Amino acid sequence: MKISRFIEKYFWVFLITGIFFGLWMPAPFAVPGYLPKILLGMMLFLVFLKIDALEILENIKNYRLMAFIATSYMIIIPVLLFLVFSFFDKELAIGVLLLTAMPAGVSTPALTDILNGNISLAMSIAIVTQLIAPFTVPLLFWVINFKGLEINILLLFKDISFMVFLPLILSQIIKNKFPMTIIKSQHFFTSANVILLFAFVYFAISSQSEIILNNPATLVLKTAILFLVFIILHFIGYLICYKEKKENKIALAVTSAYMNNGLAIVLASTYFGPDMLVLMVLSELPWNTLLAPFKRIVRRLN
């Protein structure tokens, strides 16, 4: 119990350690393409084990808000940021589109809890965006298409469905078959997910460590741009429903900024070149470091 609580409390240490070891002690073997998919599926499976699908449907009572948030987060904001960055760099614009089109991260309810936000709202947004991602992501890359981008939309849909729907279905089946076992072991799920996330970050960074270390100047610029994108997402999320209560605005900000970039890494490794994959891997840096300063800012906001 003490070990699991320690891991949960200092989860950021494990994530930063994964980045560090991925750069300086990369895996001594070629990381197979299926490994990130398996790790991501396992993480979603553990999260879904803690969730009752029927309760989720009951919690999503404000259909207008859910529809507005889902449309804004999954389509409107990615398209607007894509158009803005297209004026400067087409490849960077595609990277920003891929990253911002991802559903809210499965850890957003926990991050919302740290900021004293509305956990139920964060959970609802996370689940809704996870479920519609297999439809909205392929749609975006079908609508916003240009010469040189070759993506098999059907394969993209299949991969996202496999990594989202399959863990959800399996988790609910197992939960119904072994309810008491799941209840007794739930306190281990979050710490287990931190370890899985450490492995995911390590292998993601490890696979691109040579490129990252050999191009420090270019990567510093890309990292700075990613920090800017994440900061923008924080404030868009906080202000998008400015009349809501503060705890709701916190949940909206967290679910806007802390997307499932693990899914973006998997898709980049499958459908794009190494430069795009490196950009998605670099998104781990702002993802893992901006929560603390945002928490200080939130204390001063209404």
JODA-V775673 format. One record per backbone hydrogen bond with DSSP energy under -0.5 kcal/mol. CO is the residue of the C=O (numbers start at 1). NH is the residue of the N-H. E is the energy in kcal/mol with one decimal. If there is no record, write none. Layout:
{{CO | NH | E} {CO | NH | E}}
This chain:
{{1 | 5 | -2.2} {2 | 6 | -2.2} {3 | 7 | -2.4} {4 | 8 | -2.2} {5 | 9 | -2.6} {6 | 10 | -2.3} {8 | 11 | -1.0} {10 | 13 | -0.9} {10 | 14 | -1.1} {11 | 15 | -1.7} {12 | 16 | -2.5} {13 | 17 | -2.3} {14 | 18 | -2.0} {15 | 19 | -1.7} {16 | 20 | -2.5} {17 | 21 | -3.0} {18 | 22 | -1.8} {19 | 23 | -1.5} {20 | 24 | -2.5} {21 | 25 | -2.4} {30 | 32 | -0.5} {32 | 35 | -1.2} {32 | 36 | -0.6} {33 | 37 | -0.6} {34 | 38 | -2.2} {35 | 39 | -2.5} {36 | 40 | -2.5} {37 | 41 | -2.5} {38 | 42 | -2.2} {39 | 43 | -2.1} {40 | 44 | -2.4} {41 | 45 | -2.2} {42 | 46 | -2.0} {43 | 47 | -1.9} {44 | 48 | -2.9} {45 | 49 | -1.4} {46 | 50 | -0.6} {47 | 50 | -1.2} {48 | 51 | -1.4} {51 | 53 | -0.6} {52 | 56 | -2.0} {53 | 57 | -1.6} {54 | 58 | -1.6} {55 | 59 | -2.2} {56 | 60 | -1.6} {59 | 61 | -2.0} {61 | 63 | -1.6} {62 | 66 | -2.4} {63 | 67 | -2.7} {64 | 68 | -2.4} {65 | 69 | -2.9} {66 | 70 | -2.7} {67 | 71 | -2.2} {68 | 72 | -2.4} {69 | 73 | -3.2} {70 | 74 | -2.2} {71 | 75 | -1.6} {71 | 76 | -2.2} {72 | 77 | -3.0} {75 | 79 | -2.2} {76 | 80 | -2.6} {77 | 81 | -2.6} {78 | 82 | -2.2} {79 | 83 | -2.4} {80 | 84 | -2.1} {81 | 85 | -2.5} {82 | 86 | -1.5} {83 | 87 | -0.6} {84 | 87 | -1.0} {85 | 88 | -1.2} {85 | 89 | -2.8} {89 | 93 | -2.2} {90 | 94 | -2.1} {91 | 95 | -2.0} {92 | 96 | -2.6} {93 | 97 | -2.3} {94 | 98 | -2.8} {95 | 99 | -2.4} {96 | 100 | -2.7} {97 | 101 | -1.6} {99 | 102 | -1.2} {103 | 260 | -3.2} {105 | 108 | -1.8} {107 | 111 | -2.2} {108 | 112 | -2.7} {109 | 113 | -1.9} {110 | 114 | -1.6} {111 | 115 | -1.2} {112 | 117 | -2.9} {113 | 116 | -1.4} {117 | 119 | -1.1} {118 | 122 | -2.0} {119 | 123 | -2.7} {120 | 124 | -2.3} {121 | 125 | -2.4} {122 | 126 | -2.5} {123 | 127 | -2.5} {124 | 128 | -2.6} {125 | 129 | -2.6} {126 | 130 | -1.9} {127 | 131 | -2.2} {128 | 132 | -1.7} {129 | 133 | -1.3} {130 | 134 | -0.5} {132 | 135 | -1.7} {132 | 136 | -2.5} {133 | 137 | -2.1} {135 | 139 | -1.4} {136 | 140 | -2.5} {137 | 141 | -1.9} {138 | 142 | -1.1} {139 | 143 | -2.6} {140 | 144 | -3.1} {143 | 145 | -1.2} {146 | 149 | -2.0} {148 | 150 | -0.8} {149 | 151 | -0.6} {151 | 153 | -1.1} {152 | 156 | -2.4} {153 | 157 | -2.5} {154 | 158 | -2.3} {155 | 159 | -2.6} {156 | 160 | -2.3} {157 | 161 | -2.5} {158 | 162 | -2.4} {159 | 163 | -2.0} {160 | 164 | -1.3} {161 | 165 | -1.7} {161 | 166 | -1.2} {164 | 168 | -1.5} {165 | 169 | -2.7} {166 | 170 | -2.7} {167 | 171 | -2.3} {168 | 172 | -1.9} {169 | 173 | -2.0} {170 | 174 | -2.6} {171 | 175 | -2.4} {172 | 176 | -1.8} {173 | 177 | -1.8} {174 | 178 | -2.8} {178 | 182 | -1.9} {179 | 183 | -2.3} {180 | 184 | -2.4} {181 | 185 | -1.3} {182 | 186 | -0.8} {183 | 186 | -0.7} {185 | 188 | -1.9} {186 | 189 | -1.5} {186 | 190 | -0.6} {188 | 192 | -2.3} {189 | 193 | -2.2} {190 | 194 | -1.8} {191 | 195 | -1.9} {192 | 196 | -2.3} {193 | 197 | -2.7} {194 | 198 | -2.3} {195 | 199 | -2.2} {196 | 200 | -2.5} {197 | 201 | -2.9} {198 | 202 | -2.7} {199 | 203 | -2.6} {200 | 204 | -2.3} {201 | 205 | -2.8} {202 | 206 | -2.8} {203 | 207 | -2.1} {204 | 208 | -0.6} {205 | 208 | -1.0} {206 | 209 | -1.0} {208 | 212 | -2.4} {209 | 213 | -2.7} {210 | 214 | -1.7} {211 | 215 | -0.9} {212 | 215 | -0.5} {215 | 219 | -2.1} {216 | 220 | -2.0} {217 | 221 | -1.6} {218 | 222 | -2.1} {219 | 223 | -2.5} {220 | 224 | -2.2} {221 | 225 | -2.1} {222 | 226 | -2.3} {223 | 227 | -2.3} {224 | 228 | -2.0} {225 | 229 | -2.5} {226 | 230 | -2.5} {227 | 231 | -2.4} {228 | 232 | -2.4} {229 | 233 | -2.3} {230 | 234 | -2.0} {231 | 235 | -1.8} {232 | 236 | -2.6} {233 | 237 | -2.4} {234 | 238 | -1.9} {235 | 239 | -2.0} {236 | 240 | -1.7} {239 | 242 | -1.0} {241 | 244 | -2.0} {245 | 249 | -2.3} {246 | 250 | -2.2} {247 | 118 | -2.6} {247 | 251 | -1.6} {248 | 252 | -2.3} {249 | 253 | -2.2} {250 | 254 | -2.5} {251 | 255 | -2.3} {252 | 256 | -1.2} {253 | 257 | -2.3} {254 | 258 | -2.7} {257 | 259 | -1.3} {258 | 105 | -2.9} {259 | 261 | -2.2} {260 | 263 | -0.8} {260 | 264 | -1.2} {261 | 265 | -2.2} {262 | 266 | -2.0} {263 | 267 | -2.5} {264 | 268 | -2.6} {265 | 269 | -2.2} {266 | 270 | -1.2} {267 | 271 | -2.8} {268 | 272 | -1.7} {273 | 277 | -1.8} {274 | 278 | -2.6} {275 | 279 | -1.9} {276 | 280 | -2.1} {277 | 281 | -2.4} {278 | 282 | -2.6} {279 | 283 | -0.9} {281 | 284 | -1.8} {282 | 285 | -1.8} {282 | 286 | -0.6} {283 | 287 | -1.9} {284 | 288 | -1.9} {285 | 289 | -0.7} {286 | 289 | -0.6} {286 | 290 | -1.8} {289 | 293 | -0.5} {290 | 294 | -2.0} {291 | 295 | -2.2} {292 | 296 | -1.5} {293 | 297 | -1.9} {294 | 298 | -2.7} {295 | 299 | -1.3} {297 | 300 | -1.5} {297 | 301 | -0.6} {298 | 301 | -1.1}}
